[in-house]
Amino acid sequence: MRGLGRLGRGLLWVVLLVLMAALGGVVWLKATSNPRVSGTMTLPGLSGPVTITRDAWGVPHIRAQASDEDAMFALGLVHWQDRAWQMDFQRRVSQGRLAEVLGEAALPQDRFLRTWGFYRAAQSALPALSERSRRMVRAYTAGVNAGMSQGKVAPEFRILGYTPEPWTDVDSIAWSKLMAYDLGGNYDDELLGTRVLKRLGKGGLDEVMPPYPQDGPTILSRDELGLGARAGETDTPRAILPDATLSALQAHLDAARTLGMDRVPGKGSNDWVIGGKRTASGKPILADDPHLALSSPMLWYLADVRGPTLRAIGASIPGLPGIVIGRNDRLAWGVTNMNPDVQDLYIEPATAKLTTRTEVIKVKGGRDVRLAVRESAHGPIVSDVGAGDLGPRVALKWTALQPGDTTFDAFLGLNYARNWGDFTAALEKYVAPSQNFVYADVDGNTGYYAPGRVPIRRGWDGSLPVPGDGSHEWTGYIPFARLPHTYNPADGLVVTANNKVVPGGYPYNLANIRNWAEPYRAERITDLLSAQPTGLTLDDVKRVQLDTVSLVWRDLKPLLLTTRPEGDLSRRALEMLRGWDGNQTTTSVPSTIFEAWLAELQAMAQDELGDGTRLNSLAVRNQLRQGGELCRDEADGQQDCAGELRSSLGRAVEKLAARLGPNPADWTYGKVHTVASNHRAFGGVKALAWLFNHSTPTNGGTNTVNVARPDPDTMRQTHGPSYRQIVDLSNMNRSVYVGSLGQGGNPLGEHVTDQQTLWSAGQYLPMSTDEGDWGKTRTLTLNPGR
C-alpha cells in the first residue's frame, strides 16, 4: 500500500508538472504574441509624436501632431499588432502563395489566383495613384514593418513554422482586388446561364434565374434620374460551351468559395440615408451594414485616425490604409454592392493571339508547380485550369484587371472630403468594385452616387459568353456624370439593398435583368422608414437595421399552407407554421421549419441541371405560383408542385428530427442557426478549430433586413452584417458602430470576441472621438527616432 501511495504521489507530481509546463507555455505564447499597447516606443519613419489610445473594446484612437502620414503610419502599426496573421494570409491570397505555407491542398486556390492575376493588377495600379495616396501608402507600409520589427509572433506563424516577409507598398492595396472580386462581376451568372441554356433552353433562364420584378423597388426614381431616353434593345447570342470547359470555369468559383468569396443568394448589404425633414433632430441619419462572409478574425477593424487634416473614424480593413466606411468631422458615407455587369467571358477564335507567362507555385512539403497562364487581348484564359486544350479558349475581361485603377485615391479622398463637391470629386477616381454610396453632411445635405467603370455594350447585354472575334467589344464606360446619382432628393430618403438601381428610362445598361438582388430587403426597409414619415431617431433606425421579419415568408405562406402533408411529423410542422408572423428569432420554432423547408425547395432544379444549383426565393415563389416545370421530378414520380411541396416538407422534417429529436416543439431556431465565424486556415482542423472558430446563436434569415441566410446543409449562418454603423449628423459623437467579432486576431489575446456578443444582441459601440465615451483606456506613445 505504501508503494501505491508513493506511486500515486509520483503521478500527482507528474500531472502537476505537466499542468505547470502547459500553463507556462500559454503564458509564454501570450507574452510573445500579444502586442504592446501602453508605454513608449521610439520608431524611425515618424516626423513627430503620435499617441494610440485603445478604448475599452480595443479600438485605437490615433492622434498625430506633425503629419497625416504619421497617423497612417500608426494605423499600419496597429493593424499588424492586432491582425498580423490576417494581413499575411490576405497578402498570400492576393499573391496566390497559399500552398507555400498550407501545402498541396491549397493548389486549386493558387491556380485560380495566379490565373486571374490579382497581384499583378495591384502592381499595375500603384503607379496610377496620386502623389498624396502614394505618400500615405508608403507611411502605412512603414508602420506595418515597424510593427513587424517588434518581435511579436502570431500563433499561426508558429504553428505553420514560417516568418512573414517585410510588407511592401503593393501589399497595401492588393486586398482591394480581392474585394473587387467578392463584390463585383457576373462570372458565376454567365456560367449558370450557359448551363441552363444547354439543359433547358432559353425559356429555362426565367425559371432558374428570374428577372427582377417589374414592380420591385428601384434605388432611384424616374424623377430623380431626370433622364428620358430608353436603353436600346439587346441580344446576346446563345453560348455553346462543352461540359469540360464549363467544369474548368466552375473550378475557379469552387476555389474562390473555399476562400470565403462566394456570391450566395441573399448575401447582400443595406445602406440608407434619411433627410432632416424626416428626423427628430432635423439633421440626416445615415446607416450601413455590408453583408459579407463572416470569419475569424473579422474582416473589419474599427479605428479612429486623426492628423493635422485627416479626421476619419469607422471601419478599416487590415492591409489597406485609411477608413473604408465611416465618417469624418463633416460628413458620413456608406456603401453597398451595386451589382453592375463588369465582367465578360470571351470565346476566343483559333486565330487569337495569345501571350504566355509561367507562374511558379511553391508547395510546402512538395515540388514546385509550374503554371502556364495564357492571355488574349481581352484578359487571362480562364478555361485552361482542368481543361487545357480540350475545348474553346475562354478569356475573362474585367474592369478590376484593367491598368490605371485609382480606386484607392477615391477612398482616401472620402476620408478628406468636406462637402458634396469633394465627395463626388473623390468618387470620380473610383474604378471597382462599383458600389452604391450614400452621403450625408452636417449642413443637412444628403445624396447618392453609383461610381465605377461600367462598360458600355452596343446591342448585347453581357449576360452570356460571347465570341472574341471583335463583334462584341466594349465601346467605353458610362461617363461619370451620367452614372446614377441624386443630391438632396425631394422625398428625403434613399434606400439601397443591392436592388435594381434605375427604372426604365435610363439610357445605359448597368446590368442584365437577372443581376439584381431580390427586392425583399429594400421593400422592407422602405416600408418601415416610410411608416413614420417624420420624427425618426437613432433608436428607430437601429430597429430597422436589426429587423428580422421575413417578407419571403409573406410571399410563400399562402403557397406553402396549401400542402397536404404526409405523416404526423409533417402535419405537426405545418400546423406550427399556420399562425407564424414571420419574425425569425432564436426562440422561434417556425423559423427552423421554414428555413429547412425553403432549403429543400431551392434544390428543385438540381435534377434538371444535374448539378448543385440552388434557386433564389423569387424562383421558388414563381415555380409554386405558376405550377412550373421545375417542380417535376420524374425519377421520384413527382408530377407537379403539390407533390414537390409534400415531398420537400417531408425531407425537411425528417432531417430536423434526426438532428433535433422527434418533437417539433424542441426545434428552436437558435439550436441550429448559429453564426460560423471560422478561421480561414484552421477552421476545419479539429485539433485547432476550438481555439480559432467562434460561434453564437443569431436572429434573422433568408432576405430579412438583418440578413442571416442559413447554409442549406448545416443551417449555420456563414454570411451576414459584417459591420454595422449608424451616423447621426446632428451630433456625430452620438453615432454608433459594431463589428461581427472583435478587434483582436490572436486567440490568446484581448478583444477577440467581445463585439460578437453585442453584434448578436443588436447592440453597438459608441462611434465617438470624445474620450469620455471610450471607457477604460490604455495609451501607447510613438516617438520619432533614427
TIFISE-399490 format. One line per field, with one value per residue (C-alpha): z, y, x; residue number from 1; residue in one letter. Coordinates in steps of 0.5 Angstrom, whole numbers, plus 500, padded with zeros to 3 digits. Layout:
BEGIN
z	c(Z:...)
y	c(Y:...)
x	c(X:...)
numar	c(NUM:...)
drendo	c(A:...)
This chain:
BEGIN
z	c(500:502:495:492:496:493:486:487:490:484:479:482:481:474:473:477:473:466:468:470:464:460:464:463:455:455:459:454:448:450:452:446:441:445:442:447:448:453:455:450:443:439:432:425:420:424:424:430:436:436:441:440:446:446:449:453:446:444:438:437:437:434:434:430:431:426:419:417:414:422:423:417:420:427:423:420:426:430:424:425:432:432:426:423:421:418:414:412:410:406:402:401:398:393:391:390:395:400:398:400:407:407:403:397:399:397:390:387:390:388:381:381:384:379:373:374:376:382:385:378:378:384:382:376:380:385:380:378:385:386:390:396:396:395:401:405:403:404:411:412:410:414:420:419:418:425:428:425:428:435:435:437:433:432:434:427:424:430:428:421:422:418:419:415:409:410:408:401:398:393:399:402:396:394:398:395:388:392:395:388:386:392:391:383:377:374:372:376:373:366:367:371:365:360:364:364:356:355:359:359:353:353:357:363:364:367:371:374:374:374:372:377:379:375:381:385:388:385:389:384:381:374:377:381:375:370:364:359:353:354:353:347:346:347:344:347:342:345:348:347:351:352:359:360:359:364:369:368:369:375:378:379:383:387:389:391:395:400:401:403:397:395:392:396:395:400:402:400:404:406:407:407:409:412:410:416:415:417:423:430:430:423:421:417:420:415:416:413:414:409:409:407:409:417:419:425:425:423:416:419:424:428:428:429:426:426:424:422:417:417:421:420:424:422:419:416:413:416:410:407:409:411:413:408:411:416:417:419:422:417:413:413:408:407:401:399:392:386:382:375:370:369:367:361:358:351:347:343:336:334:331:337:339:346:350:356:362:367:375:379:385:391:395:403:403:395:389:386:381:374:372:364:364:357:356:350:349:353:359:362:359:365:362:362:369:369:361:358:350:351:349:347:350:354:357:362:361:368:370:376:372:367:368:372:378:382:387:393:391:392:399:401:398:402:409:407:404:407:402:397:392:395:396:388:386:390:387:380:381:383:379:382:385:384:390:392:396:401:403:409:412:418:414:413:405:403:397:393:388:384:382:378:371:368:361:355:351:344:342:347:355:357:361:357:354:347:341:342:334:335:334:342:345:350:347:353:360:363:364:371:370:367:373:377:383:387:391:397:394:395:399:404:403:399:401:398:399:392:389:382:381:376:373:366:362:364:357:359:361:368:369:366:369:373:376:382:389:391:393:400:404:400:401:408:410:406:409:416:415:411:416:421:416:421:428:426:432:432:436:430:425:430:430:422:422:426:423:423:420:413:407:404:409:407:400:400:406:402:398:403:407:401:403:404:409:409:416:423:423:417:420:426:423:418:424:427:421:421:426:425:424:420:426:425:432:436:440:434:432:426:423:424:420:415:413:413:408:404:403:400:395:393:391:386:379:381:378:371:371:374:379:386:383:388:386:390:394:388:383:388:389:381:381:386:384:376:377:374:370:376:381:377:378:374:378:384:381:382:377:380:385:390:390:391:397:400:399:401:407:409:407:412:418:417:417:423:427:426:429:434:436:434:438:433:440:441:434:437:431:436:437:429:427:430:426:424:424:422:421:414:415:421:421:419:423:429:434:433:431:438:439:433:431:434:434:438:436:431:429:422:416:408:406:412:413:419:414:416:411:414:410:407:409:416:418:420:419:414:412:414:417:418:420:423:423:424:424:427:423:429:434:431:437:438:433:434:430:432:428:428:433:436:435:436:432:437:440:446:447:448:445:440:441:446:440:438:444:442:435:436:441:437:441:439:441:441:435:438:438:445:450:455:451:451:458:461:456:455:451:447:445:439:438:432:432:427)
y	c(500:505:503:505:511:513:512:516:522:521:521:527:531:529:532:538:539:538:543:548:547:548:554:556:555:559:565:565:565:570:574:573:574:580:587:593:597:602:606:609:607:610:609:611:614:619:626:628:624:620:617:611:610:604:604:599:595:595:601:605:613:615:622:625:632:633:630:626:621:620:618:613:610:609:605:601:599:598:593:589:589:586:583:580:573:576:581:576:571:576:578:571:570:576:573:566:564:560:553:555:555:551:545:542:542:550:549:550:557:559:557:561:567:566:565:572:576:579:581:583:588:591:592:596:600:603:608:611:613:621:623:624:617:614:618:615:608:609:611:606:601:603:603:596:594:598:593:587:589:589:581:579:573:571:564:562:563:559:553:554:555:561:568:573:578:585:589:593:598:594:589:596:596:589:586:591:587:581:585:587:580:579:585:585:582:576:571:566:568:567:560:559:562:558:551:553:554:548:544:548:552:560:559:556:562:566:560:559:566:570:577:583:584:590:592:592:598:602:606:612:614:617:624:623:621:626:622:620:616:609:604:600:593:588:581:576:570:563:561:554:551:544:541:540:548:549:545:548:555:553:551:558:559:553:555:562:559:556:563:566:569:567:570:567:568:574:576:583:589:595:603:608:616:620:627:632:633:626:626:629:633:636:633:627:620:615:607:602:595:591:583:579:573:572:570:569:574:579:583:590:593:599:605:613:616:624:628:635:635:628:626:620:614:608:601:600:593:591:591:597:605:609:608:605:606:611:619:625:631:634:628:621:615:608:603:597:593:596:589:592:587:589:582:579:572:572:565:566:564:560:566:570:572:570:571:566:567:562:562:558:556:553:548:546:539:538:540:547:547:551:554:557:563:565:572:575:582:581:578:572:565:562:556:553:550:543:543:545:545:540:546:553:558:563:569:574:581:585:593:591:588:594:598:605:603:609:607:608:615:615:612:616:622:621:621:628:630:637:637:634:637:634:627:627:629:623:618:620:617:610:604:598:594:599:601:605:610:614:621:626:632:637:642:637:635:628:624:618:616:610:611:606:604:600:598:600:595:596:591:586:585:581:576:570:569:572:571:574:576:583:583:584:589:595:602:605:607:610:618:619:625:620:615:614:620:624:630:632:628:631:625:626:618:614:606:601:594:591:592:595:602:605:604:604:610:610:610:605:598:598:590:585:584:578:581:585:582:580:586:584:588:594:594:592:598:603:601:601:608:611:608:614:620:625:625:619:618:614:608:608:607:601:598:598:595:590:588:580:580:575:578:572:568:573:571:564:563:562:557:553:553:549:543:536:533:526:523:526:530:534:535:538:542:545:547:551:555:557:562:565:572:571:574:570:570:565:562:561:554:556:560:553:549:555:555:548:547:553:550:544:548:551:545:543:545:540:534:538:541:536:540:543:550:553:557:564:566:569:563:558:563:563:556:555:560:558:551:551:545:545:542:536:530:524:520:521:520:527:531:537:543:540:534:538:541:535:531:537:538:531:531:538:535:528:532:536:530:527:533:536:530:528:533:539:544:543:545:552:556:558:551:550:558:560:564:561:566:561:561:561:556:552:553:546:543:539:540:547:550:550:556:560:559:563:562:564:564:569:572:573:569:569:576:579:586:583:578:571:566:559:555:550:544:546:552:556:563:564:571:577:584:584:591:596:604:609:616:622:628:633:630:626:623:620:615:608:602:595:589:582:579:583:588:582:577:573:568:568:576:581:583:577:576:582:585:579:579:586:585:578:582:588:593:598:601:609:612:617:622:624:621:621:615:611:607:605:606:605:609:608:614:613:618:619:616:615)
x	c(500:506:509:502:502:508:506:500:504:509:504:501:507:508:501:502:509:505:500:505:509:503:501:508:507:501:504:510:506:501:508:511:505:501:503:505:499:502:508:513:516:522:521:524:520:516:516:513:510:504:499:495:490:486:479:475:474:481:479:485:484:490:493:499:501:506:503:497:503:505:497:497:504:501:495:499:503:496:494:500:500:493:492:499:496:490:494:500:494:490:497:498:491:492:499:497:502:498:501:508:505:499:501:498:491:492:494:487:486:493:492:486:489:495:491:487:493:490:497:499:493:495:502:500:495:500:504:497:496:496:502:498:496:503:506:500:501:509:507:503:508:513:508:507:514:515:510:513:520:517:518:511:509:502:501:499:506:509:504:506:513:515:517:513:516:517:511:511:507:504:501:498:493:493:487:483:483:480:475:473:472:468:463:463:462:457:462:458:452:455:457:450:446:450:449:441:441:445:440:433:433:432:426:429:433:427:425:432:435:428:429:428:420:417:414:420:423:429:434:433:426:425:424:431:435:432:433:428:431:431:436:437:434:440:441:446:448:447:453:455:461:463:462:469:470:464:468:474:471:467:474:475:469:470:477:474:469:474:477:470:469:462:456:451:444:441:449:447:448:444:445:440:440:435:434:433:426:424:428:427:433:433:439:441:442:446:446:450:451:455:454:460:463:464:471:475:478:473:475:474:478:475:479:479:485:487:492:493:488:486:480:476:473:470:471:478:481:488:492:489:491:485:478:473:467:465:465:470:468:464:460:459:458:456:457:453:455:451:452:453:456:463:466:465:467:470:470:477:478:483:487:487:494:496:502:504:507:510:508:512:508:512:509:510:513:513:516:515:509:510:503:503:498:496:493:489:487:481:485:487:485:481:479:486:485:483:481:487:486:480:475:475:479:475:478:476:475:474:475:479:484:485:491:490:486:485:480:485:485:477:477:483:479:473:477:479:472:469:462:459:463:469:466:464:471:474:469:471:477:473:474:472:468:462:458:452:455:450:452:450:454:453:450:444:445:444:446:447:452:454:461:466:468:461:462:458:456:452:447:449:448:454:449:453:460:461:465:472:472:471:464:462:467:466:466:468:465:459:461:462:457:451:452:446:446:442:443:438:432:425:423:429:430:435:435:440:440:443:436:436:439:434:427:426:429:436:440:445:445:448:447:442:435:438:444:440:439:431:427:425:430:429:422:422:427:423:416:419:422:416:411:414:415:417:421:426:431:437:434:428:434:437:430:430:437:436:429:428:421:421:418:420:415:410:410:411:406:399:403:406:400:396:401:398:403:405:406:405:411:410:403:405:410:405:401:406:407:400:400:407:408:415:419:426:429:433:427:422:421:417:424:427:422:421:428:429:423:426:433:429:425:431:434:428:432:438:435:434:441:445:449:448:445:440:434:433:427:424:425:422:416:415:415:410:405:406:406:413:416:422:417:417:422:420:426:422:415:413:409:407:408:403:408:414:411:409:416:420:417:418:425:426:422:426:433:431:428:435:438:434:429:422:419:418:417:424:426:428:432:438:440:442:442:449:454:460:466:471:479:481:487:485:477:477:483:479:485:485:478:476:481:480:473:467:460:454:446:443:437:435:434:434:433:431:434:438:440:443:441:442:447:443:447:448:443:449:450:456:455:451:452:460:460:454:454:449:451:447:449:446:451:457:459:452:454:455:458:460:464:462:467:473:479:484:486:490:486:491:490:485:478:478:470:468:464:460:456:454:453:449:444:443:448:453:459:460:463:466:472:470:475:469:466:472:471:478:484:491:496:502:506:510:516:521:527:533)
numar	c(1:2:3:4:5:6:7:8:9:10:11:12:13:14:15:16:17:18:19:20:21:22:23:24:25:26:27:28:29:30:31:32:33:34:35:36:37:38:39:40:41:42:43:44:45:46:47:48:49:50:51:52:53:54:55:56:57:58:59:60:61:62:63:64:65:66:67:68:69:70:71:72:73:74:75:76:77:78:79:80:81:82:83:84:85:86:87:88:89:90:91:92:93:94:95:96:97:98:99:100:101:102:103:104:105:106:107:108:109:110:111:112:113:114:115:116:117:118:119:120:121:122:123:124:125:126:127:128:129:130:131:132:133:134:135:136:137:138:139:140:141:142:143:144:145:146:147:148:149:150:151:152:153:154:155:156:157:158:159:160:161:162:163:164:165:166:167:168:169:170:171:172:173:174:175:176:177:178:179:180:181:182:183:184:185:186:187:188:189:190:191:192:193:194:195:196:197:198:199:200:201:202:203:204:205:206:207:208:209:210:211:212:213:214:215:216:217:218:219:220:221:222:223:224:225:226:227:228:229:230:231:232:233:234:235:236:237:238:239:240:241:242:243:244:245:246:247:248:249:250:251:252:253:254:255:256:257:258:259:260:261:262:263:264:265:266:267:268:269:270:271:272:273:274:275:276:277:278:279:280:281:282:283:284:285:286:287:288:289:290:291:292:293:294:295:296:297:298:299:300:301:302:303:304:305:306:307:308:309:310:311:312:313:314:315:316:317:318:319:320:321:322:323:324:325:326:327:328:329:330:331:332:333:334:335:336:337:338:339:340:341:342:343:344:345:346:347:348:349:350:351:352:353:354:355:356:357:358:359:360:361:362:363:364:365:366:367:368:369:370:371:372:373:374:375:376:377:378:379:380:381:382:383:384:385:386:387:388:389:390:391:392:393:394:395:396:397:398:399:400:401:402:403:404:405:406:407:408:409:410:411:412:413:414:415:416:417:418:419:420:421:422:423:424:425:426:427:428:429:430:431:432:433:434:435:436:437:438:439:440:441:442:443:444:445:446:447:448:449:450:451:452:453:454:455:456:457:458:459:460:461:462:463:464:465:466:467:468:469:470:471:472:473:474:475:476:477:478:479:480:481:482:483:484:485:486:487:488:489:490:491:492:493:494:495:496:497:498:499:500:501:502:503:504:505:506:507:508:509:510:511:512:513:514:515:516:517:518:519:520:521:522:523:524:525:526:527:528:529:530:531:532:533:534:535:536:537:538:539:540:541:542:543:544:545:546:547:548:549:550:551:552:553:554:555:556:557:558:559:560:561:562:563:564:565:566:567:568:569:570:571:572:573:574:575:576:577:578:579:580:581:582:583:584:585:586:587:588:589:590:591:592:593:594:595:596:597:598:599:600:601:602:603:604:605:606:607:608:609:610:611:612:613:614:615:616:617:618:619:620:621:622:623:624:625:626:627:628:629:630:631:632:633:634:635:636:637:638:639:640:641:642:643:644:645:646:647:648:649:650:651:652:653:654:655:656:657:658:659:660:661:662:663:664:665:666:667:668:669:670:671:672:673:674:675:676:677:678:679:680:681:682:683:684:685:686:687:688:689:690:691:692:693:694:695:696:697:698:699:700:701:702:703:704:705:706:707:708:709:710:711:712:713:714:715:716:717:718:719:720:721:722:723:724:725:726:727:728:729:730:731:732:733:734:735:736:737:738:739:740:741:742:743:744:745:746:747:748:749:750:751:752:753:754:755:756:757:758:759:760:761:762:763:764:765:766:767:768:769:770:771:772:773:774:775:776:777:778:779:780:781:782:783:784:785:786)
drendo	c(M:R:G:L:G:R:L:G:R:G:L:L:W:V:V:L:L:V:L:M:A:A:L:G:G:V:V:W:L:K:A:T:S:N:P:R:V:S:G:T:M:T:L:P:G:L:S:G:P:V:T:I:T:R:D:A:W:G:V:P:H:I:R:A:Q:A:S:D:E:D:A:M:F:A:L:G:L:V:H:W:Q:D:R:A:W:Q:M:D:F:Q:R:R:V:S:Q:G:R:L:A:E:V:L:G:E:A:A:L:P:Q:D:R:F:L:R:T:W:G:F:Y:R:A:A:Q:S:A:L:P:A:L:S:E:R:S:R:R:M:V:R:A:Y:T:A:G:V:N:A:G:M:S:Q:G:K:V:A:P:E:F:R:I:L:G:Y:T:P:E:P:W:T:D:V:D:S:I:A:W:S:K:L:M:A:Y:D:L:G:G:N:Y:D:D:E:L:L:G:T:R:V:L:K:R:L:G:K:G:G:L:D:E:V:M:P:P:Y:P:Q:D:G:P:T:I:L:S:R:D:E:L:G:L:G:A:R:A:G:E:T:D:T:P:R:A:I:L:P:D:A:T:L:S:A:L:Q:A:H:L:D:A:A:R:T:L:G:M:D:R:V:P:G:K:G:S:N:D:W:V:I:G:G:K:R:T:A:S:G:K:P:I:L:A:D:D:P:H:L:A:L:S:S:P:M:L:W:Y:L:A:D:V:R:G:P:T:L:R:A:I:G:A:S:I:P:G:L:P:G:I:V:I:G:R:N:D:R:L:A:W:G:V:T:N:M:N:P:D:V:Q:D:L:Y:I:E:P:A:T:A:K:L:T:T:R:T:E:V:I:K:V:K:G:G:R:D:V:R:L:A:V:R:E:S:A:H:G:P:I:V:S:D:V:G:A:G:D:L:G:P:R:V:A:L:K:W:T:A:L:Q:P:G:D:T:T:F:D:A:F:L:G:L:N:Y:A:R:N:W:G:D:F:T:A:A:L:E:K:Y:V:A:P:S:Q:N:F:V:Y:A:D:V:D:G:N:T:G:Y:Y:A:P:G:R:V:P:I:R:R:G:W:D:G:S:L:P:V:P:G:D:G:S:H:E:W:T:G:Y:I:P:F:A:R:L:P:H:T:Y:N:P:A:D:G:L:V:V:T:A:N:N:K:V:V:P:G:G:Y:P:Y:N:L:A:N:I:R:N:W:A:E:P:Y:R:A:E:R:I:T:D:L:L:S:A:Q:P:T:G:L:T:L:D:D:V:K:R:V:Q:L:D:T:V:S:L:V:W:R:D:L:K:P:L:L:L:T:T:R:P:E:G:D:L:S:R:R:A:L:E:M:L:R:G:W:D:G:N:Q:T:T:T:S:V:P:S:T:I:F:E:A:W:L:A:E:L:Q:A:M:A:Q:D:E:L:G:D:G:T:R:L:N:S:L:A:V:R:N:Q:L:R:Q:G:G:E:L:C:R:D:E:A:D:G:Q:Q:D:C:A:G:E:L:R:S:S:L:G:R:A:V:E:K:L:A:A:R:L:G:P:N:P:A:D:W:T:Y:G:K:V:H:T:V:A:S:N:H:R:A:F:G:G:V:K:A:L:A:W:L:F:N:H:S:T:P:T:N:G:G:T:N:T:V:N:V:A:R:P:D:P:D:T:M:R:Q:T:H:G:P:S:Y:R:Q:I:V:D:L:S:N:M:N:R:S:V:Y:V:G:S:L:G:Q:G:G:N:P:L:G:E:H:V:T:D:Q:Q:T:L:W:S:A:G:Q:Y:L:P:M:S:T:D:E:G:D:W:G:K:T:R:T:L:T:L:N:P:G:R)
